[in-house]
Amino acid sequence: MKDWFLIGEFSNITGLSLKALRLYEEKGLLIPRERGDNKYRYFSSSQVDEAKRIVQFKELGFTLEQIKRLLTVTTEETLYEFVRKKVAESKTEAVELSLRIQNLESLLSSLEKNKQLTEKQRGVLMESIFETSLNNLKRRGVVADSDLITQLKSEVDHFSEDVQKFLPEIRQVLKVVKEKNILIGPGRANTAASLVLFSEGYSPFDPREFDLMPETFSQSKIFMLDVEYSNSELLGRLCDEISKKINFEVVAFKSPILDILKDVQNKTGEIDFEKFSDLDPIILEAPKRYGIRGLFGPDWSPDFEAFRSSSPEFQAEHNYRASEIEELYKDLIYKSPMDYINTETIRDFHGLGLLKKYQTGGQDSAHPELQNTNGLLLYREDWLKIYMRLTGVRIAEANSLLSSIRHNPQDHSVNSLSDSLEPDVKSSLYESIPDLYSKSHAVSWWWYYKRTAILKALWKDSYLDSIKKWEDQHQMIWQEFGYKKDKDLYYLKA
């Protein structure tokens, strides 16, 4: 056997993944050494046995911190004490696990018979979802601080029965996606708000980074899934079956951009988009550096179906000339992902006038919730936070009121809001309601934009060729996306 190994060689010999080896190095368990002038880091042959001991201890259920201490044990007496404590700990866990299995089996029986859950059974289910999600988040490297635990618990506690039934179904969808190698998007509607879906690996967004409200997912009635345009039939059928099975709308939409992303990677090889920081200049400065063609969002067209089917008044206000769009983006540098999201939300739904106001500093506001939007009230989530802070009502009540006003405006007036509000605040909050947009829905755009910016910067020719090929073949704008047009009418439904 060689005396020294690069990390890839050491991974093959020990069976440990590169990710595991980097984690063990970070935790101080297994540290490679530098050798020679090339400054490369190598593992020594003597560390192979060390790696095997780490694996053995992990299989016995020891934590990495415990293993670190075990590796320094020098006497049998100390090792005996470590193992004795682990045996006692494991016996306690076994008793607790046995009790949990009994409770879950009782819960499963009720679910299979479609019975109403007892309060105890619902508590067992909620606790199971919470613990599973928390453990998943820890595995993703998320720090389980008090803020995370509070928000995760609040999301799970607010779960409607429909959302509870939905979670096992989305796991089945993700299993099919993995087995069939189908490319899917990050999920729209309230998906990005969910810590639970983030923990499951479906949502790529930690909702806390965008000031989202996990509880808004808890009361959702619809789940929107983007899937490859040309490989959508299986997931479309599966989502339809789920919708019939539970009282929850699960809709798969055919997505052109996913076809294009896959086509480019068929030529370039798989691209790890997440290794690029969200603050990388090639992403934030893409409109100015590379032009807007091929950038998700900025590459606007009047041929978008959503635009063509909008009201004449909306079209008149938002029918931009190509020169206007070019002028808007020619010197644009996004300050952050949220700046991109705000810019595209305002341009799409409020027009260039308000966008110029936003870009030149916005307006003064007494509401701290609007710091990230330059004082502009754009999002449903910010409205809810303001209303909750000023009135003291809980999220469920505030969300129910806002939804009722939005969907049944004829049944409401400014007096529907709490009398505890100052008259001017009450009036401004009420008047803002028709123009509010879902921030969690808008956050999903960043996933697409980031990928298109990276492709435009590093694989421009292959990327633009794929766009042209797709548009020529389908006679459709490459940025088209599915949406719900009316009660039972969908565009690009799989």
N, C-alpha and C positions, 0 to 999 in steps of 0.2 A: 504494500500500500504506500502511496505517496505520503510525504510528510506534511505537505501544505496544500490547501484547497481554496479556490475561489468560492464565493457564496453559492453559485449555481451548482458547482460540483458537490459541495458539502450538502446541499439540499437533496441531491440525487442519492447520495450515500446514506443519509440518515432518514430520508423519507419525510423530513420536515419541510413545509412550504417556505417560500421566500418571505411571505408575510409573517409567518411564525418566527422565523429566524430574526427578522428585524425587530419584532416585538420583544423577543428574549434579550436582544442586545440593548434595547431601550430600557428594559427592566433590570439590566445588570446581571442576567443569568448566564449568558453565553456571548462573550465579547470577542470578535475577531481581532487579529493583531496585524499591525503594519509590518511589511517586509520589503526591503530593498528601496531603490531610488524611485520606483514608479508610484510609491505611496498607496498601492493597492492593499486592501485588507484581506487577510487570509485566515482560515481556520486551520488549526493544527490537527494532526491525526489523533493526538491525545484527547481532543475535544469530542471525538465521535462517541466515546463511552459516556462522556458528560451529557451529551445530547440524549443518549438512550436513557440515562437516569431521569432526566427531566420528563421525557415521555412517560416513563414508568410511574413517576410520582403523579403526573397529571391524570393518568388512567385510574389512579387510586383516589382521585378526588381532591388532592391538595391544590390550594390556590398558588398563583405564581409567587406571591410574597412568602408563603410557607415553604415553597420549593427552594427559594433563594436561601432561606435559613437552613433547610435540610442539606443543601449542597455543602454547607460549611461544618456540618456535624462531624465530629471526630471520634466520638465514643459510642459504643453500643448502648450504654445506659441512656444517653440523650436521645438516640434514635428510637429506643424502646418507648420513651415518654411521649415523643411526637406521635408515634403510631398508636399508642394506647388512647391518647386524646382523640385521634381521628376515628378510632373504632367506636368510642362512646358517642361522638358527634354523629357518626353515620347511623348508629342505632336509633338515636333521637329522630333523625331525618326520615328513617324508614317508617317509624310509627306515624309521623306527620304525613308522610306520603301515602301510607295505607288509608288513613282517614280521608285524605283528599280524594283518593281514587273512589272510595265509597260514595262521597258526596257528588263527584263527577258522574259516576255511573247512575245515580239517582236522577241527576240533571239530564243526562243523555236519554234515559227512559222517558222522561217527561217531554223532551224535545221530539223524540221519535213518535210519540203518541199525540204530538201537537197540543199538549196540555198547557194551560196557563202556569207559568212558573210561580212557585211559592216565593215569599220574600227571602227565605233562607237560600233557595236554589239560585235566585237572581244574584244574591250576595256572593255565592260560590263562583258563579260565572264571571262576575265583575272582577273579583279578586284574581281569578285565573288569567283573565285578559290583561289586567294590570301587571301581574308578576311576569307573565310571558313577554309583554312589551318592554318592561323595564330591563329584563335580562337581555333581550335583543338589542336594546339601545346601548347597553354596556359593551356588548360584543362589537358594536359599531364604533366603539371608542368614545361614546358620549359620556361626559361626566355627569354622574347621577347626583347633582346638587339639589338643594331644597326647591329651587325654582322649577327644575325639571319634574321632580316628583309631584309637586303641587299641580302643575299644568296637566301632567299625564293622568293623575287621579281625577281631576275635574273633568277631563274629556271622557274618561271611562264612566264616571258616575252619571254623566248626562246622556249616555248612550240610550237611544230609543230601542225598543224591541226589534224594529226593522234593521237597525244598524248592527245589533247583536247577531242577527241571522245572516247578515251580509258578509261578515268577516270570514267565516269558514268557506264561503263561496269564492271570495276573491283569492283565497289561498289556492283553491282548485284551478282558477284561471292562471295564476302565476306558475303553477306546476306545468300546465299545458304549454305556456309560453316558453318555459325552459326546455321542455322535452322536444318541442317542434322548432326551436330556434327562431321564434317570431320576435321581431323588433316591435316594442311598444313605447309609447310616449309616457310622460310623467303623471298623467291623469289630470283632469281639469275639474271644474266646479269647486267643491270644498276639499278636494283631496290633499292639496299642499298644506292645509291647516292641521292635518292629523298627525300627531306624534305616534299613534298606533300604526298607521300605514307607513310612516317613516321607519319605524322599528321593524316592520315586516320586509323592508327593502323595496316596497313598491314605490313610495314617494321618495324622490331624491332630496327633498327639502326638509331641513329642520325648521319647523314653523316659527321658532323663536327668533331666528335670524331675520325674519321679515315682519316681525310683530303681528303674526297671525293669531287667530283665536281657535285653539283646538276644539272648543265646545261647539263651534259652528258646524264642524263635521258630524258631531254627535247627533244632530237633529236632521241630517241630510235625508233627502228623498230620492236623489239621483246620483249616479256615479258615471262619469264620462271617461271612456278609455280610447285613446288613439292607437291605431294598429296599422301595420303596413297596408297600403292601398291594394297591392296585388296579392296579398296573402292574408285576407281578412275573413274569409267565409267561416272557418272553424270557430274563431273567437266570437264572431257575430252570432252564430247559432248558439254557442255556449252562453253568451250574455242574455240572449232571448229566453233561454231555458231558465236561467236564474231569475229573471224578471217575473216569469210566470209562477215560479216556485215560492218566492217571497214577495212581500209587499214593498219592493224597492226597485226603482228603475235603474237597470244596469245596461248601458248602451255603448257599443263599440262603434267607432267612427273610422272610416277609411282615410288614411293620412298620406298625402303625396310626399311630404318631406321625409317621412320614414323610409319610403322606397328609395329616395335619393340618397339618404345617409347610408343605406345598405349598399347601394350601387357603387358609391365612391369607395367604400371600404372593401368591396370585392376587388377593386383595382389597387388600392394602397395597402391593404392589410388592415387588421383591426386597429382602431385608434382609441386610445384611452383618453377621452375628453376630460375626465375628472382629474387628471394629473395637472391640468392647467388651472392656475388660480383664477377665481372670478375677477380678480383685480389686475390680471395680466393686460398690459397695454394693447396687445394685439386684439383683445376682445373689446375693451372699453373704448379704444380709439378706432375701431374698425371702420365706421362710416367715413371718417376724415381720411384715414390712411388708404382704404381700398375701394371707396365708392359703395353705393348702397345696393347694387345688383347682387342678389343672392343672400342678402342679410334678412333674417326673419324679422318682420316688423317694418323696418325702413323701406324695404322694396315694395312700396305700395302700388296698387293698380286699381283703376276704376272698374276692372272686369271681375273683381271679387264678387262672388255670389251674394255674400252678406250685404255688400254695398248696393249691388244692383237690385236686390229685393227690398231695400229699405224705403222709407217714405220719401216722396218728392222733396219735402222740406229738408230732410236730413241730407239727401244727395246734393241739393243746392248749396248747403252750408259746408259740405265736406268733399266736394268734387275738386280735388287739387290738380293744378297743372303740374306737369313733370318738372318745369323750371322751379316751381314753389318747393317741391319736395327736395330737389337737388340743392336749392339754396338753404333749406332748413338743416340739411345734414352735412354740408360741405366742410364746416369747421367744428362739427359736433364731437365732443368727447364726453362720454358718460362718466360720471363720478363714481358710480357704484351700480350693482345690479338693480337696486331700488330706483335709481335715477333713470335707468333704461325703462323700467316698468311704468314709472310715472309718466315719462315722455310719451310712450306709446299709448297709454290709457288716455291721456289728455288729447293727443292728436286724433285718435280714433273716435272719441266720443264727445269731445268738447270743442275741437277746432283749433286753428292756429293762433287765434287771438289769445285764448287762455294759456296756450303753450308758451307764447312769447312772455306772458306775465310770469309764468312759472320759471322760465329760464333766466329772467332778470330779477329774481329774488322773491317772486310771489307777493304775499301780503302778510301784514302783521296779524297774529291770531292769539287770543287768550288761551287757546286749547293746546296743552303740551302734546296731545295725541297727534297734532298736525306738523310736528317738527320735520318729519321726513318728506313732507309734501309742500314745503315752503308756505305753510299756512292755508293750503287749499283743502277743502273737504271733498275728497274724491271717492273714498271707499266705504263700503258698508261696515267693515270691521272698525274703522275709526269712528264712525257715527255711533256704533254700539258702545264703544269705550267711553266716548264723551257722555252719552246719555246715562250710562251706568254710574259714572263718576258723579254726575250732577244730581241724579235722582236717588241713588242708592239701591236701585232695583237690581235683581240678579240677571245673569245672561239669558236664561230661558225666557223670562218675561220680556226683556228688551227685544230679543230676537223675534219673539212671537208678535209683538206690537209692530215692529218694522216690517215684517213679512206681510202682515194683514194690511197695512197702509199701502204697501207697494202693489199688492195683488188686488186689493179692493178699494181703490182711492175714492170711489163714489160713496163709500160708507164712512168716510173719515173727514176730519177737518183738523186745523191746528189745535183744536181743543182736545184731540185724542191724546196729545202728549201731556205729560205730568204738569200739574199746576204749580209744582215746586220750582219750575224753571222760570228764569227771568223772561219777561215778554219778548225782548229782542232776540234772546238765545232760542227761545221756543219757536219763534217765527222762522229764524234762519235754519234751524234744524229741520223743521217741517218742509220748508221750501227746497231743501237740498235733496230730499228723498228720491224724486224721480230720476236724478242724474247720478245716483250712487252706483258704483261698480264693485264687483267682488274682487278684493285684493288677492285672495287665494287662487282664484281663477287666473288673474293676470300674472301671478308669479310663475305659472307654468310656461309662459312665453319665454322666460329667461333660459330655460333648458334648451329650447330650440335655437334661440338667438346665439347663445354661447357656442353651440356646435357649428352653426353656419359661419360665425366670425372666424373660428379656428380654421375651418375648411377654406374660407376665402383667403386667409392669410398664408396658409402653408401648402394647400393643394388646389390652388385657384383654377387651373385649367381642367383638372379632372372633375372638380365640383361643378363648374359652370357648364361643362359638357354634359354632365348627368342631368342638370336642370333642363337644358335645351332638349335633350333626348326625351325626357319625360313629358315636357310640355308639347313637343311635336307629336308624340305618340298618343297622348290623351286629350289634346286640345283643351287644356285646362291650366289655370294659373298654378304654379308650383306651391304657393303658400296656402292654397285652399284648405279649409278645415271644416269638420262636421259640427253641426249645431242643431238645436231644437228650434224649428221655425214656428211651430204652433203646437197645440195640445197633443196631437198625434202625428205630427209631420216633422220628419228629420231630413237634414241634408247630409249626404255622404254616409248614411247609416250602413254599417257592415251587415 
